[in-house]
Amino acid sequence: MTRLLALFFMIFIAGTNAIAECGEHLSLNTISPLNLEQNPKMASRTIRFEVNVNADGFLNRFHEIPLSKLLPGTKELPGVAAITVIANPPFGGVGSRRIICQKDGNTAIEEVIQVVPGRSFKYQVWDYSTPSAKPIEYGIGEFVAETIAPNKARVSWTYSFKLRPDRLPGKLGFAGRALFKATFLSNEYADFMKAAATAMQKEFKN
């Protein structure tokens, strides 16, 4: 029993250190710049769900809840382990930027690009370190909330990926985007978004 507890403690400490070190290699000087295109052709998926709080409550509290609770991940796609705000804190206003540290040790950069009070917020994600994301140039996420009852809102979450035109499947154009949507957005990423929606319904209560 003593050996088992010691092994568990070692594993716990190793995991804690991995999270603490996540993103330490990144800074404002090392992050690649992102130039958003006008009307880019993207592959998108939208999920809709209801939460037991009005639209203002959802939008105002979203960034106050640890992202690790809102994006738990799935067996196929890791969730968020930790975040580090690196520009214009606190995170949530236009121009605020943070490092997203995933449970598998990979990272991405997120920046808020649009906020409509009481209505929506939009953010961009890029610099994915995971090898499986090499075909992706960047992602755009948007949450739109609408109050449908005194203590209830309908939330639409859309996530869109801009594929790199010099890599497969992006170099195939429309066919490549359709393939990406059919094989990834409608499968692994659909499960990821569903798990996140369930987590948000749990967290957003009166």
KOLLUM-444580 format. One line per field, with one value per atom (N, C-alpha, C): atom name; x, y, z. Coordinates in steps of 0.02 Angstrom, whole numbers, plus 50000, padded with zeros to 5 digits. Layout:
BEGIN
name: CA;...
X: X;...
Y: Y;...
Z: Z;...
This chain:
BEGIN
name: N;CA;C;N;CA;C;N;CA;C;N;CA;C;N;CA;C;N;CA;C;N;CA;C;N;CA;C;N;CA;C;N;CA;C;N;CA;C;N;CA;C;N;CA;C;N;CA;C;N;CA;C;N;CA;C;N;CA;C;N;CA;C;N;CA;C;N;CA;C;N;CA;C;N;CA;C;N;CA;C;N;CA;C;N;CA;C;N;CA;C;N;CA;C;N;CA;C;N;CA;C;N;CA;C;N;CA;C;N;CA;C;N;CA;C;N;CA;C;N;CA;C;N;CA;C;N;CA;C;N;CA;C;N;CA;C;N;CA;C;N;CA;C;N;CA;C;N;CA;C;N;CA;C;N;CA;C;N;CA;C;N;CA;C;N;CA;C;N;CA;C;N;CA;C;N;CA;C;N;CA;C;N;CA;C;N;CA;C;N;CA;C;N;CA;C;N;CA;C;N;CA;C;N;CA;C;N;CA;C;N;CA;C;N;CA;C;N;CA;C;N;CA;C;N;CA;C;N;CA;C;N;CA;C;N;CA;C;N;CA;C;N;CA;C;N;CA;C;N;CA;C;N;CA;C;N;CA;C;N;CA;C;N;CA;C;N;CA;C;N;CA;C;N;CA;C;N;CA;C;N;CA;C;N;CA;C;N;CA;C;N;CA;C;N;CA;C;N;CA;C;N;CA;C;N;CA;C;N;CA;C;N;CA;C;N;CA;C;N;CA;C;N;CA;C;N;CA;C;N;CA;C;N;CA;C;N;CA;C;N;CA;C;N;CA;C;N;CA;C;N;CA;C;N;CA;C;N;CA;C;N;CA;C;N;CA;C;N;CA;C;N;CA;C;N;CA;C;N;CA;C;N;CA;C;N;CA;C;N;CA;C;N;CA;C;N;CA;C;N;CA;C;N;CA;C;N;CA;C;N;CA;C;N;CA;C;N;CA;C;N;CA;C;N;CA;C;N;CA;C;N;CA;C;N;CA;C;N;CA;C;N;CA;C;N;CA;C;N;CA;C;N;CA;C;N;CA;C;N;CA;C;N;CA;C;N;CA;C;N;CA;C;N;CA;C;N;CA;C;N;CA;C;N;CA;C;N;CA;C;N;CA;C;N;CA;C;N;CA;C;N;CA;C;N;CA;C;N;CA;C;N;CA;C;N;CA;C;N;CA;C;N;CA;C;N;CA;C;N;CA;C;N;CA;C;N;CA;C;N;CA;C;N;CA;C;N;CA;C;N;CA;C;N;CA;C;N;CA;C;N;CA;C;N;CA;C;N;CA;C;N;CA;C;N;CA;C;N;CA;C;N;CA;C;N;CA;C;N;CA;C;N;CA;C;N;CA;C;N;CA;C;N;CA;C;N;CA;C;N;CA;C;N;CA;C;N;CA;C;N;CA;C;N;CA;C;N;CA;C;N;CA;C;N;CA;C;N;CA;C;N;CA;C;N;CA;C;N;CA;C;N;CA;C;N;CA;C;N;CA;C;N;CA;C;N;CA;C;N;CA;C;N;CA;C;N;CA;C;N;CA;C;N;CA;C;N;CA;C;N;CA;C;N;CA;C;N;CA;C;N;CA;C;N;CA;C;N;CA;C;N;CA;C;N;CA;C;N;CA;C
X: 50041;50000;50044;50098;50143;50174;50195;50226;50175;50112;50059;50047;50044;50034;50093;50154;50213;50211;50191;50187;50135;50077;50025;50050;50086;50112;50160;50204;50252;50217;50165;50127;50092;50064;50029;50076;50135;50184;50207;50218;50240;50188;50123;50070;50064;50072;50069;50125;50185;50242;50231;50201;50189;50142;50090;50043;50077;50118;50152;50199;50231;50280;50247;50183;50149;50146;50172;50170;50228;50275;50330;50377;50375;50419;50390;50329;50296;50297;50299;50295;50268;50255;50231;50280;50344;50395;50401;50379;50387;50323;50266;50203;50199;50181;50175;50117;50126;50070;50016;49955;49899;49865;49860;49825;49760;49705;49640;49621;49597;49576;49505;49490;49422;49380;49327;49282;49319;49357;49393;49344;49365;49325;49345;49296;49311;49264;49285;49242;49215;49149;49118;49071;49061;49010;48977;48911;48874;48836;48839;48801;48758;48696;48651;48629;48626;48606;48577;48544;48513;48547;48551;48580;48530;48534;48487;48512;48523;48542;48527;48513;48497;48560;48551;48607;48662;48643;48692;48732;48697;48731;48781;48762;48807;48869;48858;48914;48959;48930;48969;49011;48986;49020;49064;49059;49095;49169;49202;49274;49295;49246;49261;49269;49240;49244;49307;49346;49406;49390;49429;49416;49422;49461;49468;49401;49356;49290;49243;49253;49208;49228;49293;49318;49352;49313;49343;49377;49358;49388;49354;49380;49353;49412;49398;49452;49495;49465;49501;49536;49504;49531;49540;49600;49613;49579;49560;49531;49584;49563;49609;49633;49698;49727;49737;49759;49773;49777;49776;49783;49831;49863;49907;49889;49864;49847;49912;49922;49985;49976;49914;49903;49836;49835;49774;49728;49754;49711;49662;49606;49585;49558;49561;49541;49465;49446;49375;49360;49404;49395;49429;49409;49440;49515;49554;49626;49660;49621;49652;49673;49728;49759;49784;49780;49804;49831;49872;49897;49850;49827;49786;49831;49832;49874;49829;49838;49797;49824;49781;49800;49856;49866;49920;49985;49986;50047;50053;50008;50010;49977;49991;49967;49936;49900;49873;49866;49859;49850;49779;49748;49679;49676;49638;49628;49556;49527;49459;49461;49419;49420;49356;49303;49241;49197;49168;49121;49060;49001;48938;48903;48904;48876;48805;48793;48727;48708;48753;48736;48787;48851;48899;48971;49016;49087;49120;49172;49207;49281;49313;49384;49420;49484;49525;49576;49593;49641;49690;49754;49806;49868;49920;49983;49972;49931;49921;49986;50008;50071;50063;50002;49992;50004;50041;50056;49994;49940;49880;49846;49864;49833;49873;49925;49967;49928;49874;49836;49794;49790;49746;49786;49763;49796;49773;49707;49680;49607;49580;49510;49476;49411;49370;49311;49303;49247;49201;49137;49090;49033;49019;48961;48910;48848;48792;48739;48718;48669;48606;48549;48484;48441;48416;48372;48304;48282;48218;48168;48191;48149;48187;48154;48189;48256;48260;48322;48344;48339;48359;48382;48436;48461;48476;48467;48487;48555;48602;48671;48687;48713;48738;48814;48849;48922;48945;48978;49004;49080;49109;49182;49200;49243;49262;49337;49359;49431;49450;49504;49534;49592;49587;49638;49695;49754;49812;49805;49813;49804;49861;49917;49974;49979;49929;49929;49863;49864;49802;49769;49704;49656;49642;49671;49656;49671;49724;49743;49692;49644;49592;49532;49537;49483;49419;49364;49298;49295;49322;49321;49360;49415;49455;49418;49383;49345;49288;49255;49201;49227;49286;49317;49334;49363;49382;49320;49266;49204;49175;49176;49147;49187;49253;49296;49316;49314;49337;49282;49256;49207;49143;49123;49062;49072;49134;49149;49185;49252;49289;49272;49269;49256;49184;49139;49069;49062;49097;49096;49128;49181;49216;49169;49133;49087;49028;49004;48948;48968;49028;49052;49059;49082;49089;49021;48972;48905;48875;48885;48861;48893;48958;48995;48970;48955;48930;48860;48818;48752;48758;48809;48820;48845;48888;48919;48875;48834;48792;48724;48719;48656;48644;48583;48566;48594
Y: 49940;50000;50063;50061;50119;50132;50079;50087;50115;50092;50115;50190;50212;50282;50324;50297;50333;50341;50287;50290;50341;50340;50388;50460;50471;50538;50560;50515;50532;50550;50512;50525;50593;50607;50670;50729;50724;50778;50788;50733;50739;50774;50757;50789;50863;50880;50950;50990;50963;50998;51008;50958;50963;51021;51028;51083;51150;51152;51214;51237;51189;51206;51220;51203;51211;51284;51300;51367;51411;51385;51427;51447;51408;51423;51478;51500;51550;51619;51670;51739;51781;51844;51889;51893;51882;51887;51824;51767;51704;51681;51712;51691;51717;51673;51692;51740;51792;51838;51804;51825;51796;51851;51841;51888;51856;51880;51853;51878;51833;51851;51880;51918;51943;51888;51867;51815;51752;51722;51660;51602;51553;51493;51444;51425;51386;51326;51278;51221;51232;51230;51251;51199;51204;51164;51207;51201;51238;51190;51203;51164;51213;51193;51236;51200;51237;51208;51262;51242;51290;51287;51344;51349;51384;51368;51396;51462;51509;51577;51620;51683;51724;51740;51772;51784;51826;51878;51919;51879;51836;51795;51748;51718;51672;51709;51764;51800;51834;51860;51895;51848;51787;51740;51690;51688;51636;51635;51693;51696;51695;51695;51690;51618;51572;51501;51471;51432;51402;51364;51377;51345;51269;51245;51173;51140;51178;51152;51154;51202;51210;51167;51150;51109;51048;50998;50939;50891;50896;50852;50784;50741;50674;50625;50562;50513;50529;50556;50571;50639;50689;50757;50781;50799;50820;50886;50892;50954;51002;51055;51107;51091;51098;51088;51153;51205;51269;51323;51386;51442;51493;51532;51586;51648;51700;51762;51800;51820;51852;51922;51945;52013;52039;52101;52138;52101;52083;52051;52101;52078;52008;51984;51919;51893;51901;51920;51928;51989;52040;52099;52092;52132;52129;52142;52099;52106;52067;52041;52000;51933;51908;51849;51802;51737;51688;51625;51589;51525;51471;51428;51371;51310;51281;51223;51161;51115;51055;51001;50953;50900;50856;50856;50815;50855;50917;50958;51004;50997;51041;51108;51158;51226;51256;51311;51352;51422;51471;51540;51562;51597;51620;51695;51730;51802;51821;51862;51886;51940;51933;51981;52021;52001;52040;52025;52077;52070;52114;52084;52121;52112;52162;52154;52127;52076;52047;52004;51995;51958;51903;51921;51871;51891;51843;51858;51808;51833;51793;51793;51736;51729;51690;51701;51666;51622;51566;51518;51499;51499;51481;51457;51442;51417;51352;51307;51242;51203;51178;51141;51067;51041;50970;50952;50899;50880;50868;50843;50828;50891;50950;51012;51048;51017;51050;51072;51036;51060;51122;51143;51199;51264;51316;51381;51419;51420;51449;51429;51443;51430;51494;51499;51555;51525;51545;51522;51580;51567;51620;51590;51624;51607;51663;51643;51690;51666;51710;51691;51733;51701;51734;51714;51762;51747;51724;51665;51638;51633;51646;51646;51686;51705;51745;51716;51651;51619;51564;51577;51527;51562;51535;51562;51505;51520;51474;51497;51452;51469;51433;51471;51443;51451;51395;51395;51370;51413;51396;51396;51343;51341;51327;51369;51365;51359;51316;51306;51330;51370;51389;51341;51302;51253;51284;51258;51283;51262;51310;51294;51254;51248;51211;51140;51119;51052;51018;50952;50914;50916;50921;50922;50991;51044;51112;51126;51095;51109;51082;51043;51017;51064;51121;51171;51148;51157;51140;51066;51023;50951;50936;50971;50960;50983;51040;51064;51016;50989;50942;50878;50856;50796;50807;50866;50883;50885;50913;50917;50847;50805;50739;50693;50699;50653;50679;50744;50772;50812;50863;50906;50869;50821;50784;50722;50710;50652;50672;50671;50687;50756;50806;50873;50883;50846;50849;50823;50769;50742;50790;50824;50873;50930;50956;51012;50990;50930;50904;50898;50872;50866;50935;50984;51052;51082;51071;51098;51069;51004;50972;51002;51015;51046;51116;51154;51222;51222;51175;51170;51157;51118;51103;51164;51204;51261;51323;51333;51393;51380;51391;51384;51447;51459;51518;51511
Z: 50000;50000;50000;50039;50043;49975;49940;49874;49825;49830;49785;49795;49859;49873;49848;49856;49833;49757;49722;49649;49627;49661;49645;49655;49710;49725;49671;49647;49595;49530;49513;49451;49457;49516;49526;49519;49549;49546;49474;49437;49368;49326;49337;49300;49317;49381;49402;49370;49369;49338;49264;49231;49159;49144;49187;49177;49191;49245;49263;49208;49174;49122;49055;49048;48985;48964;48905;48879;48901;48941;48964;48907;48853;48796;48752;48766;48724;48758;48717;48742;48685;48698;48646;48588;48601;48549;48507;48534;48498;48463;48480;48450;48378;48333;48263;48253;48213;48200;48158;48166;48129;48089;48024;47981;47957;47984;47964;47895;47853;47786;47787;47736;47727;47694;47728;47703;47683;47728;47711;47703;47663;47654;47709;47751;47810;47816;47856;47873;47943;47951;48013;48041;48107;48141;48195;48202;48252;48297;48362;48410;48450;48466;48504;48567;48622;48685;48730;48783;48829;48897;48930;48997;49043;49108;49156;49184;49139;49156;49094;49103;49045;49004;48947;48901;48934;48971;49005;49055;49093;49142;49110;49054;49019;48993;48958;48928;48979;49033;49083;49126;49136;49181;49144;49078;49041;49057;49055;49065;49138;49183;49255;49276;49238;49254;49223;49260;49231;49166;49115;49050;49054;49102;49112;49130;49161;49178;49118;49073;49016;48957;48952;48896;48925;48947;48979;48930;48865;48815;48812;48768;48759;48754;48742;48734;48673;48622;48560;48561;48592;48592;48664;48684;48753;48770;48833;48857;48880;48912;48935;49006;49016;49082;49119;49083;49115;49061;49083;49037;49067;49024;49046;49005;49038;49003;48989;48926;48907;48878;48870;48844;48865;48888;48905;48953;49012;49062;49091;49120;49124;49057;49045;48981;48972;48911;48894;48853;48858;48817;48750;48701;48635;48640;48610;48612;48668;48716;48768;48738;48761;48731;48785;48772;48821;48786;48822;48800;48827;48783;48803;48810;48869;48882;48887;48842;48841;48888;48904;48950;48924;48858;48830;48823;48848;48846;48787;48738;48680;48696;48653;48666;48603;48615;48561;48589;48545;48565;48550;48597;48589;48601;48560;48568;48553;48595;48584;48530;48479;48423;48416;48452;48447;48507;48535;48590;48576;48579;48574;48641;48685;48752;48751;48792;48797;48738;48690;48629;48612;48607;48582;48595;48586;48583;48535;48502;48451;48467;48452;48468;48412;48407;48358;48395;48364;48393;48340;48356;48307;48343;48305;48332;48370;48343;48374;48372;48429;48431;48416;48423;48412;48338;48324;48254;48212;48243;48204;48178;48204;48183;48129;48103;48052;47990;47970;47912;47926;47990;48009;48015;47981;47986;48048;48059;48120;48128;48187;48200;48225;48212;48236;48274;48336;48376;48393;48399;48417;48459;48514;48556;48549;48533;48528;48577;48623;48673;48666;48675;48670;48729;48767;48823;48797;48820;48797;48855;48916;48975;49028;49083;49134;49157;49164;49186;49139;49075;49025;48961;48931;48868;48820;48757;48704;48678;48676;48655;48590;48543;48480;48480;48474;48473;48405;48368;48302;48304;48277;48272;48200;48172;48101;48095;48049;48037;47968;47965;47902;47889;47836;47820;47780;47789;47751;47678;47632;47561;47530;47567;47540;47569;47606;47636;47623;47623;47620;47689;47693;47636;47609;47638;47616;47544;47517;47447;47397;47422;47378;47372;47406;47401;47434;47397;47424;47444;47402;47417;47481;47491;47551;47613;47609;47666;47682;47630;47640;47673;47652;47680;47754;47768;47837;47882;47856;47895;47907;47857;47863;47909;47906;47944;48013;48024;48088;48123;48090;48123;48142;48101;48115;48158;48179;48220;48284;48285;48346;48374;48329;48355;48375;48344;48365;48436;48452;48520;48570;48548;48591;48608;48558;48569;48612;48602;48641;48715;48728;48796;48829;48790;48816;48831;48787;48799;48863;48874;48935;48997;48992;49048;49061;49009;49017;49048;49029;49060;49135;49154;49225;49263;49231;49265;49268;49216;49214;49243;49308;49344;49385;49401;49442;49512
